[in-house]
Structure formats: structure tokens, C-alpha cells
């Protein structure tokens, strides 16, 4: 069976602790992908408090120590972000699997319903053919029983015999044909239902595997975040001493610099494919006639006069229409999302007090009566594309959906709502609750945003 999304009426699915069937070896292999496991690297040469006090005695030394600490902070954040990204990718893989599993379950159920209805119809047509067989047997003086038709393999054999019997009238033939057709329909639907069941079972098993992977990578992300927080607290305190400031002010300063740096590197602009290459449709000339070696007196040949060819008139290229902003829906969605600030992140969370990224965006726009897709960042991007509601990132406006992708647009592992001024509201990951934040990870931000309407 499938794995349901978090039910707000029950305890939400926990992702902090890996599923017990996931071995430590497997978790370690995943951690290695983000540099948290494997051969032990040399420990960073973090400054001691004595180093900090000595650095304050000289401006050049102090500046070098500040740069060194800033580099350590960036390294810790990069490692935590890498772990978070892998966790988000695994989470979206589980969500897309849930989409496939739901579709497969629906198909299986539909086929089984069709098979049940077809079976009832086939039983009726088989009964009619059996009554006909009994009638023909009696009228032909043969001792054939209706039970022979209705029970066992003899029924199918008898149908074939009836089909070849010359005594069948046109009406009898129709009854026979319907019985055969109904029987074949049941067999076909049964085969399709078995295939659908196999596919559903495969996806259900895959769902467990993907859920285990998502849980394990979530733990890796939590561990990386905890490690960053533990060490960065001390590093910010050291920065505060060097700058005669406070740790909180230093943290805010570094975060602000990161936001400014991210804003300087927007995603690349991807041009839509051109409508045509404007290639030449012909050279407009003719092949020159070779001249004979000995000039002979030949009557001049008057070339045929061809009417001028009027080039086809190309229709004007209509630029794509930018979808308008549905301001009322956007503001309602933003208001809904901001009301969830501080709520916990849970994979599959869809409210009222636990969320994941696509659950929050879907719930926010759902509160405004706007459909943006299913509980999946990938599906929401494709829904916006299908509705012709994608807009270049450079034209983003308040209320637009911003997407993150790791493979150039095949799948999208995160989605958030744009607030303006480079800020978003999002359900980020297990390490942080629903928050307002700057647009992070510009290298993975999609070139187009969605504009629900």
C-alpha cells in the first residue's frame, strides 16, 4: 500500500531519526556524498581565544584573523547546505513517487471495477448462450445438459461447437458472438488488472526505499546543521571580540553579506527556442549553361518568361504574453504562508501546523482558491508550464513561485513564494521551521518562476 502524506489529525511522520531498517553503512555512504563521512580529513585549524587576543594587537593580524574566521563560517555553511540539498532532492524523489503510486493505485482500482462489471455481463451472456445450447440440444434430440455449458471447461468447448453449428440462426449467432466477446473482455481486463497490481506493488516497494533514503539524508542534514551551529556560535563570538561588537550583530552582518552576494548572481537567462532560423529557401538563380568549345551558329533560345514569384507573407511573430499578476490571490497566499512562520517542517506536511515546501505553497494558494498543482515542487512547476504561467526570473513579482533544480529542469527539489526585495517565505527543511529568508542557492534557482492566477 502507499504511504500517506502527513495527516494533521495524527502524529506527523518523523524524519529526524532514520528508519531502523536503514543500516549505518547505508547512511554512511549517503553522508559521504556531502563530505560528512569517509576518510577522516585534517581538522580545520580554528583559532583559539589566545589567537583572538593576540590578533587584536595588530590591525593587519586582526584583519587576517577576521578573514580566516569568515572563511571557516562559509565552509561550515557550505557543508550544511550541501547536506540540506541532498535531503531535499531525496524528499522530492519520494513525493514524485507518491504521485506515481497514487496514479497506479487509481488505475488498478479502476481496472478491477471494470473487470467486475465485465464479469457480471459475461455471466449474463454466458447464461443466455447456455439456455440456447440447451434448447438446441433438446430440439436436435441430443442429450446435452445446460450444466455442461455452465460448469468447467466444457462450457468454452461448447461455445466453440455452437459457433460452427449450421443450425444457429442469425439471432443465435449474435448471442454466441456476444458471449465470446464478453469472455474475451473479462480475460483482457484481468490481465491489465494483474499488470496494474504488479506496477502498484513495485511503486509501493520503491516508496519505502525512497522514504528510507529521505529519512537517512534528513538525519545527515540535521547533523551537519548542528555541527555548523555549534562551531559557528564560537566563531561569531570571536568575530565580535575582534570587531568590538556582539555575536548577534556579527551573525546578522554575515547573513546580510550572503544575501547581497546571492543577489549578484541570478540564474542564467534561458532564451526560448526561436520560431525559425530564417534560412535561405533557395538561391533564386539558375545553373549556368556550359558554352560549347566551337562556337556554332545557333538560333538564339529565348528563355521562358516565368512570372515573378511572390514570397509568402509570414505572419507577424506575436511575443509571448506575460501572465498578469493575480494580486488578490498572491496577497492571500502570502498572508497564509506568513501565518505559518515557525511551524515545523515534516516531509509530506500539509498543515495545519506541519509543512514541507510544496505543501506550504499548495496550501497557501489553495486558501485563495487557486490550483497550482499537486503536493510536489516538480508537479507545481509543470502545472505552471502547462498553464502558460511561467515568467523569466528577472521579471519575478510578489507572489510568484520560485523553484530550485539540480539537473537543469528535469525535476525541481524545492519551491517557495516570492515576497519581493529578494525575500521568500518557505518551509525549508528539517533543520529550520517555516521562515522568511533571502533567495538562497542561486546556482540552482530555475530561470523561470511560476505566476499562479
C-alpha positions in Angstrom: 0.0 0.0 0.0 1.1 3.6 -0.4 2.5 5.9 2.2 0.1 8.7 3.0 1.0 12.3 3.5 1.1 13.7 7.0 -2.3 13.8 8.5 -2.8 16.9 10.6 -5.1 14.9 12.9 -2.4 12.4 13.8 1.2 12.5 14.8 3.2 13.6 11.7 5.8 11.4 10.1 9.1 11.9 11.8 12.1 12.4 9.6 14.8 13.2 12.2 15.5 9.6 13.0 16.3 7.2 10.1 14.1 4.2 9.7 15.6 1.3 11.6 15.9 -1.0 8.6 18.4 1.5 7.1 21.8 0.3 8.1 24.6 2.5 9.4 26.6 1.5 6.4 24.0 2.9 4.0 23.7 6.1 6.0 27.4 6.5 5.9 27.5 6.1 2.2 24.9 8.8 1.8 26.8 11.1 4.2 29.9 10.6 2.1 28.2 12.3 -0.9 28.1 15.5 1.1 31.5 15.1 2.7 30.4 14.1 6.1 31.8 10.6 6.2 34.7 8.6 4.7 38.4 9.1 5.4 38.9 11.5 8.3 40.1 14.8 6.9 42.5 17.0 8.8 40.7 19.1 11.4 40.3 22.8 10.5 42.8 25.0 12.2 40.2 27.0 14.1 41.6 30.0 16.1 41.9 29.7 19.8 40.9 32.5 22.1 44.5 33.3 22.7 44.9 33.8 18.9 42.0 36.2 19.0 43.5 38.2 21.8 46.9 38.3 20.1 45.3 39.3 16.8 43.7 42.4 18.4 47.2 43.9 19.0 47.8 44.5 15.3 45.4 45.7 12.6 46.9 43.6 9.9 46.8 40.5 12.0 43.3 41.3 13.2 42.1 41.6 9.6 43.7 38.4 8.6 42.1 36.6 11.6 38.7 38.1 10.6 39.1 36.9 7.0 40.1 33.4 8.3 37.1 33.1 10.6 34.8 34.3 7.8 36.2 31.6 5.6 35.5 29.0 8.3 31.9 30.2 8.6 31.4 29.9 4.8 32.9 26.4 4.8 30.6 25.3 7.6 27.6 26.7 5.8 28.6 25.2 2.5 28.8 21.7 4.1 25.4 22.2 5.8 23.8 23.5 2.6 25.2 20.5 0.6 23.7 18.1 3.1 20.4 20.0 3.0 20.3 19.9 -0.8 20.7 16.2 -0.9 18.0 15.8 1.7 15.6 18.0 -0.4 16.4 16.1 -3.6 15.6 12.8 -1.8 12.4 14.3 -0.4 11.2 15.3 -3.8 12.0 11.9 -5.2 9.7 10.4 -2.5 7.0 13.0 -3.3 7.1 12.2 -7.1 7.0 8.5 -6.2 3.8 9.2 -4.2 2.3 10.9 -7.3 3.1 7.8 -9.4 1.9 5.4 -6.7 -1.4 7.3 -6.4 -1.9 7.1 -10.2 -1.0 3.4 -10.3 -3.4 2.7 -7.3 -6.2 4.5 -9.1 -5.6 2.7 -12.3 -5.6 -0.7 -10.5 -8.8 0.1 -8.8 -10.5 1.3 -12.0 -9.4 -1.8 -13.9 -10.7 -4.1 -11.1 -14.0 -2.3 -11.1 -14.2 -2.7 -14.9 -13.3 -6.3 -14.6 -16.0 -6.9 -12.0 -18.6 -5.2 -14.2 -17.5 -7.1 -17.3 -17.6 -10.4 -15.3 -21.2 -9.8 -14.5 -22.0 -9.0 -18.1 -20.2 -12.1 -19.3 -22.1 -14.3 -16.8 -25.3 -13.0 -18.2 -24.3 -13.5 -21.8 -23.0 -16.9 -20.9 -26.3 -17.8 -19.3 -28.1 -16.8 -22.5 -25.8 -18.8 -24.6 -26.3 -21.8 -22.3 -30.0 -21.6 -22.5 -29.7 -21.5 -26.3 -27.4 -24.6 -26.2 -29.9 -26.4 -24.0 -32.7 -25.5 -26.4 -30.8 -26.6 -29.4 -29.8 -29.9 -27.7 -33.4 -30.7 -26.9 -34.7 -29.8 -30.4 -31.9 -31.8 -32.0 -32.7 -34.9 -30.0 -29.3 -34.8 -28.3 -28.8 -35.3 -24.6 -26.9 -32.1 -23.8 -27.3 -30.6 -20.3 -27.2 -26.9 -19.6 -24.9 -27.7 -16.7 -22.3 -29.0 -19.2 -22.1 -25.5 -20.5 -22.2 -23.6 -17.3 -19.6 -25.8 -15.5 -16.0 -26.4 -16.1 -14.0 -26.4 -19.4 -16.9 -27.9 -21.2 -18.6 -24.6 -21.4 -15.9 -23.0 -23.5 -15.7 -26.1 -25.7 -19.4 -26.0 -26.3 -19.3 -22.3 -27.3 -16.8 -23.2 -30.0 -19.0 -26.0 -31.1 -22.0 -23.8 -31.2 -20.1 -21.3 -33.4 -19.6 -24.0 -36.0 -23.1 -25.4 -35.9 -25.0 -24.7 -39.1 -28.3 -24.8 -37.2 -27.6 -21.5 -35.4 -29.8 -18.7 -36.7 -28.7 -15.1 -37.1 -30.0 -14.3 -33.6 -28.3 -17.3 -32.2 -25.1 -16.3 -33.8 -25.4 -12.9 -32.2 -25.9 -14.4 -28.8 -22.9 -16.6 -29.3 -20.7 -13.7 -30.5 -21.6 -11.6 -27.5 -20.8 -14.4 -25.1 -17.3 -14.9 -26.7 -16.7 -11.1 -26.8 -17.7 -10.7 -23.2 -15.5 -13.6 -22.2 -12.5 -12.1 -24.0 -13.1 -8.7 -22.4 -13.0 -10.2 -19.0 -9.8 -12.0 -19.8 -8.2 -8.8 -21.2 -9.2 -6.7 -18.2 -8.0 -9.4 -15.8 -4.6 -9.3 -17.5 -4.5 -5.5 -17.3 -5.5 -5.5 -13.7 -2.7 -8.0 -12.9 -0.2 -5.8 -14.6 -1.5 -2.7 -12.7 -1.3 -4.6 -9.4 2.3 -5.5 -10.2 3.2 -1.9 -11.0 1.5 -0.6 -7.9 3.3 -3.2 -5.7 6.6 -2.1 -7.4 6.0 1.5 -6.7 4.9 0.8 -3.1 8.2 -1.0 -2.5 10.1 1.8 -4.2 8.2 4.3 -1.9 9.6 2.6 1.1 13.1 2.7 -0.3 12.8 6.4 -1.2 11.3 7.2 2.2 14.2 5.4 3.9 16.7 7.4 1.8 14.9 10.6 2.5 14.9 9.9 6.3 18.6 9.0 6.3 19.7 12.1 4.4 17.5 14.2 6.6 19.5 13.0 9.6 22.7 13.8 7.7 21.4 17.3 7.1 20.4 17.7 10.8 23.8 16.5 11.9 25.6 18.9 9.5 23.4 21.8 10.7 24.1 21.0 14.3 27.8 20.9 13.7 27.6 24.2 11.9 25.7 25.8 14.7 27.9 24.5 17.5 31.1 25.8 15.9 29.7 29.0 14.3 28.4 30.2 17.7 32.0 30.3 18.9 33.3 31.8 15.6 30.7 34.6 15.7 31.7 35.3 19.4 35.3 35.5 18.3 34.4 37.9 15.4 32.5 40.0 18.0 35.7 40.3 20.1 37.8 41.3 17.1 35.3 43.9 16.0 34.2 45.1 19.4 30.7 44.1 18.5 28.2 41.3 19.6 27.8 37.8 18.3 24.3 38.6 17.1 25.3 41.6 15.2 28.1 39.6 13.5 25.7 36.9 12.6 23.4 39.4 11.0 26.2 41.1 9.2 27.4 37.8 7.7 23.9 36.7 6.7 23.4 40.1 5.1 26.6 39.8 3.1 25.5 36.3 1.9 22.2 37.7 0.8 23.9 40.5 -1.1 26.3 38.1 -2.8 23.4 35.8 -3.8 21.5 38.7 -5.4 24.6 39.5 -7.5 24.4 36.0 -9.1 20.9 35.5 -10.5 20.1 32.3 -12.5 21.2 32.5 -16.2 18.6 33.7 -18.7 17.5 30.8 -20.8 16.2 32.0 -24.2 13.2 30.2 -25.6 13.8 28.3 -28.9 13.5 30.6 -31.9 10.5 30.1 -34.2 12.7 29.6 -37.2 16.2 30.1 -38.3 15.4 32.3 -41.3 17.4 30.0 -43.5 17.5 30.6 -47.2 14.7 28.9 -49.1 16.7 28.8 -52.4 19.3 30.8 -54.1 17.0 32.4 -56.6 19.3 31.7 -59.5 19.8 29.0 -62.1 22.5 26.7 -63.2 24.7 28.3 -65.8 24.6 26.7 -69.3 28.0 25.5 -70.3 29.4 27.1 -73.5 30.3 24.8 -76.5 34.0 24.7 -77.4 33.4 25.6 -81.0 31.0 28.5 -81.4 28.3 27.4 -83.8 25.6 29.5 -85.3 22.7 28.5 -83.3 19.4 30.3 -83.3 19.1 32.1 -80.0 17.0 30.4 -77.5 14.6 32.7 -75.8 14.3 31.6 -72.2 10.8 31.2 -70.9 9.4 34.1 -69.1 8.5 33.0 -65.6 6.0 35.1 -63.6 7.6 36.8 -60.7 7.4 34.7 -57.6 5.8 36.5 -54.7 7.4 35.4 -51.5 4.9 34.1 -48.9 3.8 36.6 -46.4 5.0 35.4 -43.0 2.6 36.1 -40.2 3.9 38.5 -37.6 5.6 36.9 -34.7 3.4 37.5 -31.6 5.6 37.8 -28.5 4.5 35.6 -25.6 2.0 37.3 -23.3 3.2 37.7 -19.8 0.5 36.3 -17.5 -0.9 39.1 -15.3 -0.4 39.1 -11.5 -3.5 38.0 -9.6 -2.8 40.4 -6.8 -5.6 39.3 -4.6 -4.7 35.7 -4.8 -1.0 36.5 -4.4 -1.6 38.5 -1.3 -3.9 35.9 0.2 -1.3 33.2 -0.4 1.4 35.3 1.1 -0.7 36.1 4.1 -1.5 32.4 4.6 2.2 31.4 4.3 3.4 34.1 6.7 0.8 33.0 9.3 2.7 29.6 9.4 6.0 31.2 10.3 7.7 29.0 13.0 5.7 25.9 12.1 7.7 22.7 11.9 9.0 21.1 8.7 7.8 17.5 8.1 8.1 15.5 4.9 4.6 15.3 3.4 3.3 18.0 5.8 0.2 19.8 4.6 -0.9 21.7 7.7 -2.3 22.8 9.9 1.0 23.1 11.8 3.5 21.0 9.9 4.6 21.7 6.4 7.0 20.8 3.6 7.9 23.1 0.8 5.3 22.2 -1.8 2.7 21.5 1.0 3.1 25.1 2.1 2.8 26.6 -1.4 -0.1 24.4 -2.3 -1.9 25.2 0.9 -1.2 29.0 0.6 -2.6 29.2 -2.9 -5.4 26.8 -2.1 -6.6 29.2 0.5 -7.0 31.7 -2.4 -8.9 29.1 -4.5 -6.0 28.8 -7.0 -4.8 25.4 -8.2 -1.0 25.3 -8.6 -0.6 21.5 -8.9 -0.2 18.6 -6.6 2.0 18.1 -3.5 5.2 18.2 -5.4 7.6 21.0 -6.5 8.1 19.3 -9.8 4.4 18.9 -10.4 3.8 22.5 -9.5 6.4 23.7 -12.0 5.0 21.6 -14.7 1.5 22.8 -13.9 2.6 26.4 -14.3 4.2 25.5 -17.6 1.1 23.7 -18.8 -1.0 26.8 -17.9 1.5 29.1 -19.7 2.2 30.8 -16.5 6.0 30.8 -16.4 7.8 34.1 -16.3 11.6 34.8 -16.5 13.2 35.0 -13.1 14.3 38.6 -13.9 10.6 39.6 -14.2 9.6 38.0 -10.9 7.0 39.7 -8.8 5.5 39.4 -5.3 3.5 36.1 -5.1 5.4 34.2 -7.8 6.7 30.7 -7.2 10.4 30.2 -7.2 11.8 26.8 -7.9 15.2 25.0 -7.4 16.6 22.3 -9.6 19.7 20.2 -9.6 19.5 18.9 -13.2 18.7 21.8 -15.4 14.9 21.4 -15.1 14.2 17.7 -15.1 13.0 17.8 -11.6 12.6 20.5 -9.0 13.5 19.8 -5.4 12.3 23.0 -3.7 9.6 25.7 -4.1 9.0 28.9 -2.2 6.8 32.1 -2.5 8.5 35.3 -3.5 7.9 38.3 -1.2 9.8 40.9 -3.1 13.2 42.6 -2.4 15.0 39.3 -2.8 13.0 37.6 0.1 10.9 34.4 0.2 8.7 32.6 2.5 9.4 28.8 2.6 9.2 25.6 4.5 13.0 24.9 4.1 14.0 21.5 5.7 14.2 19.6 8.9 16.8 21.9 10.4 14.6 25.0 10.3 10.9 25.9 10.6 8.8 27.8 8.1 10.7 31.1 7.7 11.1 34.3 5.8 14.6 34.3 4.2 16.6 35.6 1.2 16.7 33.6 -2.1 19.5 31.1 -1.4 21.3 28.7 -3.7 21.2 30.9 -6.8 23.2 28.3 -8.7 20.2 26.0 -8.6 17.3 28.6 -8.9 15.3 27.9 -12.0 15.4 30.5 -14.8 11.6 30.8 -14.7 9.2 31.4 -11.9 5.5 30.4 -11.8 2.8 33.0 -11.6 -0.4 31.5 -10.3 -3.6 33.1 -11.4 
